[in-house]
Amino acid sequence: MDSHKTNELYEKFPHLYRERLVPLANSKMGWGFQCEDGWYKIIYEMSKKIDRLSVPGEFAPSITEISRNKDGTLYVEARNLTPPVADVITSAKEQSRLTCEFCAYTPAFLRATKGPHKDHIACGRCLAKVAPPTKGKTLKKRTKPRRAPDTIVVKR
């Protein structure tokens, strides 16, 4: 994710992402968010809901890793979970299943084709941006759309 958006999440929810300061042997949050910018809103909403549900203190929930799962969905690892917080994380994972990882467009699907979006959840527009041009096909020149004439001329 973009460093600007990463820092914004760190500043708004410092207690939730306190694991970023821990050595990498204990938490992978030091690497930042290992996903693209399209899931920023999902992560932000998830963090906001967890913030409302959690009680400040030593045993408050903390997120140790956010990345992309092997099946293309959002992967969230956390400590000190309560059942309501686990439900929020599960709903964020399910929401990421249909949201483009690159532009946040919905609906998007898991892409299994070769290329940079392989095993990512992407929409058709993002897939078309990186797709190589097709060989042998030329684009037709667009003409004015045909429309019915206002008057009909009959030849005799």
N, C-alpha and C positions, 0 to 999 in steps of 0.2 A: 504494500500500500504506500501511497505517497507519504513522504516524511512530514509534510505539513498536516495532513489529516491524522497521522499517527500521533504527532505531538499534541494536536487538539484533543484527542481522546485521553491522552495521558494527563493533560491539564484539567480537563473537566471531571475525570474520575480517578484521582491519584491513589485513593485507597484501594480501588478495585484492581488497578494495574500496578500495585506496589511490588510485584514479583519481577518487574523489569530491572530492578536494581540488585537482584540476587545473582550469584554466580550461575553461569550457564549449565553447570552440572545439576542444579536443583530446579531450574525453570528455563523454558525456552522463550520467555517473553522478552528477554534481552535482544533477540533477533527482530523484534517488532512483529507486526501483523504480516503473516506470510500468505496474503491473498491480494487480489486486485481492488481498485477503487470502487467498483460497482457495489460491493457489499458493505461499504462504509455506513450507509443508512441502517442496514440490518444490525450491524455491530453497535452503532450508536444507540438505537432503540433498545437493544438487548441490555446494554450497559445502563441505560436510564432506568429500565424496569428493575434490574438487579439492585441498583442504587436505592430505589424506593423500598424494596423488600428487605434489604439487609440492615442489620443493626451495627453501628460502628463499634469497633473494639478489636481485640486480638483475634477473635474467632469469626470475624466477618469474612464473607466469601472473597476469594482473590483468584483472578484468572491467570493461569500459568502459560497458556499457549492458545493462539488463534492462528489457524492455517487452513489449507484446503485438504480435504480428505481424499482418499484414493478414488472414491466414487464421485468426486467432483463437488461434493457439498462442503459446507462450512464445518470445520472441526474445532471444537472449543474444549479445552481442558481446564478444570478449575479445582480449587481446594475449598474445604469447609462448606460444602453444599448443603442446602436445605431442600426439601421437596419442591417448594414453590420456585426456587431459583433454578433447580434442575428442569422444571417445566418450561421456564423462560428460555433456557439454553436449547432445549429440544425444539421449541417452536421457531427459534431463530435458525436452527439447522434445517427444518422443514421449509422455511421461507426461502432459504438460499437454494433449495433444490429447483426452484422455478424462476430465479432471478439471475440475470446476466452478470457474470463476475466482472465484466469490463465497463459496462455502461449503466447497469441497474435496470435494464428494460425487462419487463415481464410480459409474456412468457419467454423463457429460454430453456434450452435442453442440453443434456450432456452430449458433447461432440466426441465422436470416436474416429473422426477422419484424421488423416495425416496433416501435420502443420503445427503452428504455434498454439492453436486452441485445442489440441488433442487432450482428452480427459478433463476439459474445463466445461463449465456450464456457460454457454454463450448464445446470444440471439443471432438471428440471420444477418442483421446489419453488421455486427462485429465480425462475423465469419466472412462476409463478402468483402470487408475492408482489407483483409489479409490474404484472400484467395488469389492465386495467380491468374492472370488473364487466360481465357480459354483459347486454344489454338484452332485455327481454321475458321472460326466463326467471325464474321464481320457484322458490325452493327448496321442495321438498316437506317437510312436517313429518314427521319420523321417527316412526314408530310402533313399538310393540314387535314384535320379530320373530315371525312366525307359527311355531307348532310344532304338532306332531300332538297331539291330546288323548290323555290317558292311558286314558280309557274312551270307548267309542263308545256313544252313546245312539241306540236304534232306536225310531222313532215307529211306533205301530200304528194 
